[in-house]
Amino acid sequence: MRVWSSPEIEALIARLARLPGLGPRSARRAALALLQEPETRLKPLMAVMGDAAQTIRTCSTCGNLDSQNPCVICSDDERDQSVICVVETVGDLWALERAGVHKGLYHVLGGTLSALSGRGPDDLNTRGLLERVDGGGVREVVLALGATVEGATTAHWLHHQLAETGVTVSRLGQGVPMGGALEGMDDGTLAAALMARRRLET
Amino acid sequence: MRVWSSPEIEALIARLARLPGLGPRSARRAALALLQEPETRLKPLMAVMGDAAQTIRTCSTCGNLDSQNPCVICSDDERDQSVICVVETVGDLWALERAGVHKGLYHVLGGTLSALSGRGPDDLNTRGLLERVDGGGVREVVLALGATVEGATTAHWLHHQLAETGVTVSRLGQGVPMGGALEGMDDGTLAAALMARRRLET
């Protein structure tokens, strides 16, 4: 094929295409938008990326990403220090914070146990969680893990590890999501929803 | 709302969300991916953006983006210097080059004439095109403009401007796109396709 585009442009497109949510086509459009307006698009984006690269670190307590360590959540005295919500990823933590439903602290595992992928307890931040619980002051650990085989395995293992510490271990409720029509649900969700049925008060 | 995310992260998400093809949700996912792997994602992307910002310029002849000026297309002696394909944007030029169907040169107008948006001939790179044609050596100008009211208006105006230069002025064929089912086509496309019908050889 005849060369018609510069290697600098192709390198930019290739890097953008690696971002989740951007395919080769949209990466090309994004690169074009950046290059057509270097002063108002390309350079400002470079600047905020530079800021983020310099300041954002992993919180050594919970595993969240923040410019301070411990992170703003771990440092917030108004949050309930006695409840730790265990999530797989920082993305899950962000989703819960956006919903604004959890008033306690978090702990990011960094994934799930997986025999298939060869991820054992030492590959996740499980030790950190057990140390936090051992440190005292924790009343409840909420396992907010994905409703997958790996998530369930991880929850089971953590429950077992925490059994003798005396803290309450809970997991997220399962059932039909808000706004979900029964017709579209898979069998597993329907079974879980039926098992988790609640008696209505009269 | 309680502050739970650092301003550096929010600034990065806001900037990413301005890219075409990325909404607020996917920008958040992209930011997270960058921040979770700073060494293998964030910094390499910053590096290629820096390279592009330093090297990529607008070709002073045709308006393409490239690291050399005149661009690699304008400098290619093997291309047909006598045919200039006029496009609205660099994205259009890239689309034609990807298809590999045009063997001549290009000219990027930078948009279309638009009474509604107040864009006149002086707001586009029309003067450059007329100067290239006046410079001689041009046999044909292909108007590869969008099949929109503005595209048609711009084509009409350019055709008029080029009328006395003696060059052949053509525009792209119109009709049913490849792979298109008639049922899904709009009335305008069907009308144009019927008008542009071709007799089959027996």
Chai-1 contact restraints between the chains, C-beta under 6 A:
chainA,res_idxA,chainB,res_idxB,connection_type,confidence,min_distance_angstrom,max_distance_angstrom,comment,restraint_id
A,W4,B,I73,contact,1.0,0.0,6.0,A-B,restraint_1
A,W4,B,E97,contact,1.0,0.0,6.0,A-B,restraint_2
A,S6,B,D66,contact,1.0,0.0,6.0,A-B,restraint_3
A,S6,B,S67,contact,1.0,0.0,6.0,A-B,restraint_4
A,E8,B,D51,contact,1.0,0.0,6.0,A-B,restraint_5
A,E8,B,A52,contact,1.0,0.0,6.0,A-B,restraint_6
A,E8,B,T55,contact,1.0,0.0,6.0,A-B,restraint_7
A,E8,B,I56,contact,1.0,0.0,6.0,A-B,restraint_8
A,E8,B,S67,contact,1.0,0.0,6.0,A-B,restraint_9
A,A11,B,V48,contact,1.0,0.0,6.0,A-B,restraint_10
A,L12,B,V48,contact,1.0,0.0,6.0,A-B,restraint_11
A,L12,B,A52,contact,1.0,0.0,6.0,A-B,restraint_12
A,R15,B,L45,contact,1.0,0.0,6.0,A-B,restraint_13
A,R15,B,V48,contact,1.0,0.0,6.0,A-B,restraint_14
A,L19,B,A30,contact,1.0,0.0,6.0,A-B,restraint_15
A,P20,B,R29,contact,1.0,0.0,6.0,A-B,restraint_16
A,P20,B,A30,contact,1.0,0.0,6.0,A-B,restraint_17
A,P20,B,A33,contact,1.0,0.0,6.0,A-B,restraint_18
A,G21,B,S26,contact,1.0,0.0,6.0,A-B,restraint_19
A,G21,B,R29,contact,1.0,0.0,6.0,A-B,restraint_20
A,G21,B,A30,contact,1.0,0.0,6.0,A-B,restraint_21
A,S26,B,G21,contact,1.0,0.0,6.0,A-B,restraint_22
A,R29,B,P20,contact,1.0,0.0,6.0,A-B,restraint_23
A,R29,B,G21,contact,1.0,0.0,6.0,A-B,restraint_24
A,A30,B,L19,contact,1.0,0.0,6.0,A-B,restraint_25
A,A30,B,P20,contact,1.0,0.0,6.0,A-B,restraint_26
A,A30,B,G21,contact,1.0,0.0,6.0,A-B,restraint_27
A,L32,B,G91,contact,1.0,0.0,6.0,A-B,restraint_28
A,A33,B,P20,contact,1.0,0.0,6.0,A-B,restraint_29
A,L35,B,I56,contact,1.0,0.0,6.0,A-B,restraint_30
A,L35,B,L65,contact,1.0,0.0,6.0,A-B,restraint_31
A,P38,B,A53,contact,1.0,0.0,6.0,A-B,restraint_32
A,L42,B,A53,contact,1.0,0.0,6.0,A-B,restraint_33
A,L45,B,R15,contact,1.0,0.0,6.0,A-B,restraint_34
A,M46,B,M49,contact,1.0,0.0,6.0,A-B,restraint_35
A,V48,B,A11,contact,1.0,0.0,6.0,A-B,restraint_36
A,V48,B,L12,contact,1.0,0.0,6.0,A-B,restraint_37
A,V48,B,R15,contact,1.0,0.0,6.0,A-B,restraint_38
A,M49,B,M46,contact,1.0,0.0,6.0,A-B,restraint_39
A,D51,B,E8,contact,1.0,0.0,6.0,A-B,restraint_40
A,A52,B,E8,contact,1.0,0.0,6.0,A-B,restraint_41
A,A52,B,L12,contact,1.0,0.0,6.0,A-B,restraint_42
A,A53,B,P38,contact,1.0,0.0,6.0,A-B,restraint_43
A,A53,B,L42,contact,1.0,0.0,6.0,A-B,restraint_44
A,T55,B,E8,contact,1.0,0.0,6.0,A-B,restraint_45
A,I56,B,E8,contact,1.0,0.0,6.0,A-B,restraint_46
A,I56,B,L35,contact,1.0,0.0,6.0,A-B,restraint_47
A,L65,B,L35,contact,1.0,0.0,6.0,A-B,restraint_48
A,D66,B,S6,contact,1.0,0.0,6.0,A-B,restraint_49
A,S67,B,S6,contact,1.0,0.0,6.0,A-B,restraint_50
A,S67,B,E8,contact,1.0,0.0,6.0,A-B,restraint_51
A,I73,B,W4,contact,1.0,0.0,6.0,A-B,restraint_52
A,G91,B,L32,contact,1.0,0.0,6.0,A-B,restraint_53
A,E97,B,W4,contact,1.0,0.0,6.0,A-B,restraint_54
